[in-house]
Every structure is written in C-alpha cells, then in structure tokens.
Amino acid sequence: MLSNLFMKPLSLKCEAFYLENFLSEEDATAIFSEITSAFDITDKNLTMSDGSVCTSETSTYIFTDEEYASFDALHEAWGGRSAWTALLARVRE
C-alpha cells in the first residue's frame, strides 16, 4: 500500500494504564453533553491554506490552550477549535 511508505512508527516509549474510575459517570455525562451541545464537532469540511475545501472521513475539533484557539494561531485546516472549558480543563489536569 502506498500510504505505508510514509508511515513511520513513533518513538514513544511509555507505560499506559487503565483507570476504571478516572471519571465518574456524572462527570462523563456532563462532559459529553457539553461537547455535543456547545460545539460543532460534526463538521467534516476542512478549509485548506489555498482556500480549497477537503472533506475528511471524520470530523476534527481541537480543545487547546487559549493562545492557540484562534485561526491566527492555527490555520483553519486544523478544524474547529476552542479553549479548554472548565470541565475539560479538569480532565486535562
């Protein structure tokens, strides 16, 4: 496959753990509700730097630090973005 020519393994070496009670059901429901009701996370169209529009198979949305939330900081080809909400900031921490 041609795409395999460009794929390289990441040199990421770390241990990952599953934390069963990472979020309470109440917190998980609140975060899901906030994300799905307050942000357009379904837009699959990405405007490229030349102005053309590409449609991806999945939508993209970035939650980021305030200084990266504008289209001046990250081109709109990266998709929609917002600064961390209070609920998401708790997860990020």
N, C-alpha and C positions, 0 to 999 in steps of 0.2 A: 504494500500500500504506500502511495506517495507520501501521505502525511506522516508516516513512520520515519521518513528521512529527516524530518525536522523535530521529532520528539526526542528529548533527552531526559534521562532521569534527574530528579532534583537531588542535590547533595544535602538533603535534610536528614539529620540523624537525631532523633528524639524519641522519647517514650510517650505514648498516649494512653490515657486511662479513661474508662467509662465511669462516670459519676452518676449513679442512679437517681440521686436526689439533688442534682445540680440546680434544677428549678422546681418549685412547687407547681402543682397543676394549676393553681390560681395564677401564679406569675406567668407561666407558659401561655395560658389562655389570654391574659391581659396583653402580653407582647404580640401574640398572633393577631388579636383583634386590632391593636394599634397599627401594626404594619399593614394589614389588609384593608383597613378603613381610611387611614390617613395618608397613604402614599400610593402612587400609581406604579405598582410592581408588575403590571401585566404588559407593559409596552415593550414589544419586541423589535421596534424600529430604532436603529442607531444612525445618527447623522454623522457622516464621516467628515474629515477635515476639508475635503474638496466639495462638500455640500451634498454629495450623493447620499442616499438612504439605503442602508442594508437592513434586511430583516433576519434576525437570528432565530434559532430554533427555540431558545429560551429567553425570557426577559432578564434584564440585568438591573440591579439597583444597589447603590453603594451607601452605606452608612459610614460616616467618616468624621474626623475632627473638623471643627468649624472652618478652619483656614482652607480646607480642601473641598468644601461643599459647593463652591460656585463654579460656573462654567469657565471663569477666568483661570482658576487653579487647575482644573482637569477638563480637557475638551469634552464636549457632549458625546463624542463617540464612546466614552466610557459608560454612557447610560445615565439614568436618573440618579440623583444623589441628594442626601440631606445630612445635616449634622446629627450626631447621636441624640436620640430622645433620652429623657430621664430614665425610662425603663430599660432601654438598650444599653445605656451607659453602665447600669448596674451589672449587666451580663458581661460587658467588655472588661470591667474592673476585675 
